[in-house]
Amino acid sequence: MLIFNYPSKKNMKEFIGKPLCYRETSIFGNEYVPDGNLTGCNRPHITGHSREFFATVTLKDGLITKVK
């Protein structure tokens, strides 16, 4: 699962139209794809942000188009 480097899902929605800020965690290869849906979370003990959340992000051409 990807780790999203945003303080909250609400803040993440403010970055629609911009590239995704994330951290890969899989030992089996990269999970990031520039087109499609990605599911991830924010882990406060890793990112330093105080809120934990999970989200599904839709990307097109490497830019965020939707956050659920």
Backbone atoms as SQL, in Angstrom:
CREATE TABLE atoms (id INTEGER PRIMARY KEY, chain TEXT, resi INTEGER, resn TEXT, atom TEXT, x REAL, y REAL, z REAL);
INSERT INTO atoms VALUES
  (1, 'A', 1, 'MET', 'N', 0.849, -1.177, 0.000),
  (2, 'A', 1, 'MET', 'CA', 0.000, 0.000, 0.000),
  (3, 'A', 1, 'MET', 'C', 0.891, 1.237, 0.000),
  (4, 'A', 2, 'LEU', 'N', 0.517, 2.215, -0.787),
  (5, 'A', 2, 'LEU', 'CA', 1.260, 3.467, -0.836),
  (6, 'A', 2, 'LEU', 'C', 0.996, 4.291, 0.415),
  (7, 'A', 3, 'ILE', 'N', 1.967, 5.062, 0.810),
  (8, 'A', 3, 'ILE', 'CA', 1.781, 6.009, 1.906),
  (9, 'A', 3, 'ILE', 'C', 1.680, 7.391, 1.279),
  (10, 'A', 4, 'PHE', 'N', 0.538, 8.056, 1.500),
  (11, 'A', 4, 'PHE', 'CA', 0.318, 9.395, 0.975),
  (12, 'A', 4, 'PHE', 'C', 0.893, 10.413, 1.957),
  (13, 'A', 5, 'ASN', 'N', 1.653, 11.353, 1.456),
  (14, 'A', 5, 'ASN', 'CA', 2.306, 12.347, 2.306),
  (15, 'A', 5, 'ASN', 'C', 1.488, 13.643, 2.333),
  (16, 'A', 6, 'TYR', 'N', 0.307, 13.556, 2.943),
  (17, 'A', 6, 'TYR', 'CA', -0.590, 14.693, 3.108),
  (18, 'A', 6, 'TYR', 'C', -1.123, 14.656, 4.538),
  (19, 'A', 7, 'PRO', 'N', -1.409, 15.800, 5.149),
  (20, 'A', 7, 'PRO', 'CA', -1.895, 15.795, 6.532),
  (21, 'A', 7, 'PRO', 'C', -3.315, 15.264, 6.702),
  (22, 'A', 8, 'SER', 'N', -4.154, 15.347, 5.647),
  (23, 'A', 8, 'SER', 'CA', -5.526, 14.846, 5.728),
  (24, 'A', 8, 'SER', 'C', -6.058, 14.596, 4.321),
  (25, 'A', 9, 'LYS', 'N', -7.162, 13.870, 4.252),
  (26, 'A', 9, 'LYS', 'CA', -7.782, 13.617, 2.945),
  (27, 'A', 9, 'LYS', 'C', -8.316, 14.929, 2.365),
  (28, 'A', 10, 'LYS', 'N', -8.828, 15.798, 3.230),
  (29, 'A', 10, 'LYS', 'CA', -9.323, 17.104, 2.787),
  (30, 'A', 10, 'LYS', 'C', -8.195, 17.898, 2.137),
  (31, 'A', 11, 'ASN', 'N', -7.018, 17.889, 2.762),
  (32, 'A', 11, 'ASN', 'CA', -5.862, 18.580, 2.194),
  (33, 'A', 11, 'ASN', 'C', -5.440, 17.945, 0.880),
  (34, 'A', 12, 'MET', 'N', -5.531, 16.646, 0.799),
  (35, 'A', 12, 'MET', 'CA', -5.161, 15.932, -0.418),
  (36, 'A', 12, 'MET', 'C', -6.038, 16.368, -1.595),
  (37, 'A', 13, 'LYS', 'N', -7.322, 16.624, -1.334),
  (38, 'A', 13, 'LYS', 'CA', -8.239, 17.062, -2.378),
  (39, 'A', 13, 'LYS', 'C', -7.851, 18.434, -2.930),
  (40, 'A', 14, 'GLU', 'N', -7.152, 19.232, -2.159),
  (41, 'A', 14, 'GLU', 'CA', -6.695, 20.542, -2.614),
  (42, 'A', 14, 'GLU', 'C', -5.599, 20.423, -3.674),
  (43, 'A', 15, 'PHE', 'N', -5.017, 19.242, -3.814),
  (44, 'A', 15, 'PHE', 'CA', -3.937, 19.018, -4.770),
  (45, 'A', 15, 'PHE', 'C', -4.426, 18.362, -6.064),
  (46, 'A', 16, 'ILE', 'N', -5.734, 18.376, -6.302),
  (47, 'A', 16, 'ILE', 'CA', -6.262, 17.856, -7.568),
  (48, 'A', 16, 'ILE', 'C', -5.662, 18.679, -8.708),
  (49, 'A', 17, 'GLY', 'N', -5.159, 17.979, -9.713),
  (50, 'A', 17, 'GLY', 'CA', -4.500, 18.631, -10.842),
  (51, 'A', 17, 'GLY', 'C', -2.991, 18.701, -10.700),
  (52, 'A', 18, 'LYS', 'N', -2.481, 18.192, -9.571),
  (53, 'A', 18, 'LYS', 'CA', -1.036, 18.197, -9.323),
  (54, 'A', 18, 'LYS', 'C', -0.529, 16.766, -9.156),
  (55, 'A', 19, 'PRO', 'N', 0.778, 16.548, -9.246),
  (56, 'A', 19, 'PRO', 'CA', 1.329, 15.197, -9.046),
  (57, 'A', 19, 'PRO', 'C', 1.115, 14.703, -7.616),
  (58, 'A', 20, 'LEU', 'N', 1.045, 13.397, -7.466),
  (59, 'A', 20, 'LEU', 'CA', 0.847, 12.756, -6.172),
  (60, 'A', 20, 'LEU', 'C', 2.151, 12.718, -5.385),
  (61, 'A', 21, 'CYS', 'N', 2.062, 13.078, -4.102),
  (62, 'A', 21, 'CYS', 'CA', 3.215, 12.991, -3.191),
  (63, 'A', 21, 'CYS', 'C', 3.014, 11.716, -2.361),
  (64, 'A', 22, 'TYR', 'N', 3.879, 10.732, -2.531),
  (65, 'A', 22, 'TYR', 'CA', 3.673, 9.423, -1.929),
  (66, 'A', 22, 'TYR', 'C', 5.004, 8.760, -1.605),
  (67, 'A', 23, 'ARG', 'N', 4.910, 7.631, -0.908),
  (68, 'A', 23, 'ARG', 'CA', 6.074, 6.799, -0.602),
  (69, 'A', 23, 'ARG', 'C', 5.719, 5.347, -0.904),
  (70, 'A', 24, 'GLU', 'N', 6.570, 4.678, -1.637),
  (71, 'A', 24, 'GLU', 'CA', 6.369, 3.257, -1.935),
  (72, 'A', 24, 'GLU', 'C', 6.702, 2.420, -0.696),
  (73, 'A', 25, 'THR', 'N', 5.943, 1.336, -0.483),
  (74, 'A', 25, 'THR', 'CA', 6.215, 0.456, 0.652),
  (75, 'A', 25, 'THR', 'C', 6.367, -1.007, 0.261),
  (76, 'A', 26, 'SER', 'N', 5.992, -1.351, -0.955),
  (77, 'A', 26, 'SER', 'CA', 5.989, -2.753, -1.371),
  (78, 'A', 26, 'SER', 'C', 7.406, -3.265, -1.632),
  (79, 'A', 27, 'ILE', 'N', 7.684, -4.453, -1.134),
  (80, 'A', 27, 'ILE', 'CA', 8.980, -5.082, -1.419),
  (81, 'A', 27, 'ILE', 'C', 8.933, -5.860, -2.731),
  (82, 'A', 28, 'PHE', 'N', 7.743, -5.920, -3.344),
  (83, 'A', 28, 'PHE', 'CA', 7.566, -6.685, -4.574),
  (84, 'A', 28, 'PHE', 'C', 7.593, -5.824, -5.832),
  (85, 'A', 29, 'GLY', 'N', 7.928, -4.571, -5.704),
  (86, 'A', 29, 'GLY', 'CA', 7.976, -3.674, -6.858),
  (87, 'A', 29, 'GLY', 'C', 7.078, -2.464, -6.654),
  (88, 'A', 30, 'ASN', 'N', 7.223, -1.506, -7.530),
  (89, 'A', 30, 'ASN', 'CA', 6.464, -0.261, -7.412),
  (90, 'A', 30, 'ASN', 'C', 4.969, -0.483, -7.638),
  (91, 'A', 31, 'GLU', 'N', 4.162, 0.178, -6.828),
  (92, 'A', 31, 'GLU', 'CA', 2.711, 0.124, -6.958),
  (93, 'A', 31, 'GLU', 'C', 2.177, 1.312, -7.757),
  (94, 'A', 32, 'TYR', 'N', 2.941, 2.376, -7.818),
  (95, 'A', 32, 'TYR', 'CA', 2.503, 3.595, -8.490),
  (96, 'A', 32, 'TYR', 'C', 2.312, 3.364, -9.984),
  (97, 'A', 33, 'VAL', 'N', 1.195, 3.840, -10.501),
  (98, 'A', 33, 'VAL', 'CA', 0.939, 3.866, -11.943),
  (99, 'A', 33, 'VAL', 'C', 0.432, 5.265, -12.279),
  (100, 'A', 34, 'PRO', 'N', 0.895, 5.862, -13.381),
  (101, 'A', 34, 'PRO', 'CA', 0.496, 7.230, -13.690),
  (102, 'A', 34, 'PRO', 'C', -0.945, 7.373, -14.176),
  (103, 'A', 35, 'ASP', 'N', -1.584, 6.281, -14.556),
  (104, 'A', 35, 'ASP', 'CA', -2.982, 6.299, -14.997),
  (105, 'A', 35, 'ASP', 'C', -3.738, 5.184, -14.311),
  (106, 'A', 36, 'GLY', 'N', -4.808, 5.548, -13.587),
  (107, 'A', 36, 'GLY', 'CA', -5.616, 4.546, -12.916),
  (108, 'A', 36, 'GLY', 'C', -5.899, 4.908, -11.473),
  (109, 'A', 37, 'ASN', 'N', -6.327, 3.906, -10.705),
  (110, 'A', 37, 'ASN', 'CA', -6.678, 4.104, -9.294),
  (111, 'A', 37, 'ASN', 'C', -5.602, 3.527, -8.388),
  (112, 'A', 38, 'LEU', 'N', -5.289, 4.275, -7.344),
  (113, 'A', 38, 'LEU', 'CA', -4.329, 3.831, -6.327),
  (114, 'A', 38, 'LEU', 'C', -4.980, 3.953, -4.960),
  (115, 'A', 39, 'THR', 'N', -4.793, 2.961, -4.124),
  (116, 'A', 39, 'THR', 'CA', -5.289, 3.021, -2.758),
  (117, 'A', 39, 'THR', 'C', -4.093, 3.127, -1.828),
  (118, 'A', 40, 'GLY', 'N', -4.231, 3.988, -0.842),
  (119, 'A', 40, 'GLY', 'CA', -3.133, 4.182, 0.097),
  (120, 'A', 40, 'GLY', 'C', -3.621, 4.792, 1.392),
  (121, 'A', 41, 'CYS', 'N', -2.685, 5.179, 2.217),
  (122, 'A', 41, 'CYS', 'CA', -3.021, 5.719, 3.528),
  (123, 'A', 41, 'CYS', 'C', -1.958, 6.703, 3.979),
  (124, 'A', 42, 'ASN', 'N', -2.251, 7.381, 5.075),
  (125, 'A', 42, 'ASN', 'CA', -1.248, 8.186, 5.752),
  (126, 'A', 42, 'ASN', 'C', -0.952, 7.494, 7.069),
  (127, 'A', 43, 'ARG', 'N', 0.297, 7.212, 7.324),
  (128, 'A', 43, 'ARG', 'CA', 0.716, 6.581, 8.572),
  (129, 'A', 43, 'ARG', 'C', 1.466, 7.621, 9.386),
  (130, 'A', 44, 'PRO', 'N', 0.837, 8.172, 10.428),
  (131, 'A', 44, 'PRO', 'CA', 1.438, 9.265, 11.193),
  (132, 'A', 44, 'PRO', 'C', 2.839, 8.975, 11.730),
  (133, 'A', 45, 'HIS', 'N', 3.121, 7.745, 12.127),
  (134, 'A', 45, 'HIS', 'CA', 4.441, 7.442, 12.677),
  (135, 'A', 45, 'HIS', 'C', 5.526, 7.456, 11.598),
  (136, 'A', 46, 'ILE', 'N', 5.140, 7.437, 10.323),
  (137, 'A', 46, 'ILE', 'CA', 6.114, 7.486, 9.233),
  (138, 'A', 46, 'ILE', 'C', 6.214, 8.892, 8.648),
  (139, 'A', 47, 'THR', 'N', 5.048, 9.542, 8.401),
  (140, 'A', 47, 'THR', 'CA', 5.047, 10.854, 7.740),
  (141, 'A', 47, 'THR', 'C', 5.192, 12.022, 8.693),
  (142, 'A', 48, 'GLY', 'N', 4.833, 11.815, 9.951),
  (143, 'A', 48, 'GLY', 'CA', 4.899, 12.911, 10.919),
  (144, 'A', 48, 'GLY', 'C', 3.613, 13.720, 10.989),
  (145, 'A', 49, 'HIS', 'N', 2.647, 13.457, 10.087),
  (146, 'A', 49, 'HIS', 'CA', 1.347, 14.128, 10.146),
  (147, 'A', 49, 'HIS', 'C', 0.518, 13.457, 11.236),
  (148, 'A', 50, 'SER', 'N', -0.375, 14.216, 11.868),
  (149, 'A', 50, 'SER', 'CA', -1.081, 13.695, 13.037),
  (150, 'A', 50, 'SER', 'C', -2.310, 12.849, 12.733),
  (151, 'A', 51, 'ARG', 'N', -2.812, 12.857, 11.507),
  (152, 'A', 51, 'ARG', 'CA', -4.060, 12.160, 11.195),
  (153, 'A', 51, 'ARG', 'C', -3.811, 10.942, 10.310),
  (154, 'A', 52, 'GLU', 'N', -4.415, 9.820, 10.687),
  (155, 'A', 52, 'GLU', 'CA', -4.353, 8.628, 9.849),
  (156, 'A', 52, 'GLU', 'C', -5.601, 8.593, 8.974),
  (157, 'A', 53, 'PHE', 'N', -5.430, 8.303, 7.683),
  (158, 'A', 53, 'PHE', 'CA', -6.565, 8.181, 6.784),
  (159, 'A', 53, 'PHE', 'C', -6.236, 7.221, 5.660),
  (160, 'A', 54, 'PHE', 'N', -7.273, 6.731, 5.023),
  (161, 'A', 54, 'PHE', 'CA', -7.144, 5.868, 3.852),
  (162, 'A', 54, 'PHE', 'C', -7.865, 6.557, 2.706),
  (163, 'A', 55, 'ALA', 'N', -7.362, 6.403, 1.486),
  (164, 'A', 55, 'ALA', 'CA', -7.976, 7.053, 0.333),
  (165, 'A', 55, 'ALA', 'C', -7.705, 6.254, -0.935),
  (166, 'A', 56, 'THR', 'N', -8.600, 6.440, -1.894),
  (167, 'A', 56, 'THR', 'CA', -8.388, 5.936, -3.238),
  (168, 'A', 56, 'THR', 'C', -8.263, 7.151, -4.140),
  (169, 'A', 57, 'VAL', 'N', -7.179, 7.196, -4.896),
  (170, 'A', 57, 'VAL', 'CA', -6.881, 8.343, -5.747),
  (171, 'A', 57, 'VAL', 'C', -6.922, 7.905, -7.206),
  (172, 'A', 58, 'THR', 'N', -7.561, 8.707, -8.031),
  (173, 'A', 58, 'THR', 'CA', -7.586, 8.459, -9.466),
  (174, 'A', 58, 'THR', 'C', -6.582, 9.408, -10.119),
  (175, 'A', 59, 'LEU', 'N', -5.698, 8.831, -10.937),
  (176, 'A', 59, 'LEU', 'CA', -4.678, 9.612, -11.632),
  (177, 'A', 59, 'LEU', 'C', -4.858, 9.523, -13.136),
  (178, 'A', 60, 'LYS', 'N', -4.540, 10.604, -13.816),
  (179, 'A', 60, 'LYS', 'CA', -4.500, 10.600, -15.275),
  (180, 'A', 60, 'LYS', 'C', -3.269, 11.396, -15.683),
  (181, 'A', 61, 'ASP', 'N', -2.413, 10.781, -16.465),
  (182, 'A', 61, 'ASP', 'CA', -1.154, 11.392, -16.900),
  (183, 'A', 61, 'ASP', 'C', -0.301, 11.841, -15.711),
  (184, 'A', 62, 'GLY', 'N', -0.368, 11.095, -14.596),
  (185, 'A', 62, 'GLY', 'CA', 0.430, 11.387, -13.416),
  (186, 'A', 62, 'GLY', 'C', -0.119, 12.489, -12.540),
  (187, 'A', 63, 'LEU', 'N', -1.309, 13.008, -12.835),
  (188, 'A', 63, 'LEU', 'CA', -1.919, 14.082, -12.046),
  (189, 'A', 63, 'LEU', 'C', -3.176, 13.577, -11.343),
  (190, 'A', 64, 'ILE', 'N', -3.410, 14.052, -10.140),
  (191, 'A', 64, 'ILE', 'CA', -4.581, 13.657, -9.357),
  (192, 'A', 64, 'ILE', 'C', -5.833, 14.226, -10.012),
  (193, 'A', 65, 'THR', 'N', -6.816, 13.360, -10.271),
  (194, 'A', 65, 'THR', 'CA', -8.092, 13.834, -10.823),
  (195, 'A', 65, 'THR', 'C', -9.250, 13.649, -9.842),
  (196, 'A', 66, 'LYS', 'N', -9.094, 12.715, -8.881),
  (197, 'A', 66, 'LYS', 'CA', -10.179, 12.454, -7.934),
  (198, 'A', 66, 'LYS', 'C', -9.613, 11.816, -6.678),
  (199, 'A', 67, 'VAL', 'N', -10.200, 12.173, -5.513),
  (200, 'A', 67, 'VAL', 'CA', -9.812, 11.577, -4.230),
  (201, 'A', 67, 'VAL', 'C', -11.079, 11.106, -3.548),
  (202, 'A', 68, 'LYS', 'N', -11.125, 9.798, -3.191),
  (203, 'A', 68, 'LYS', 'CA', -12.281, 9.234, -2.473),
  (204, 'A', 68, 'LYS', 'C', -11.830, 8.660, -1.158);
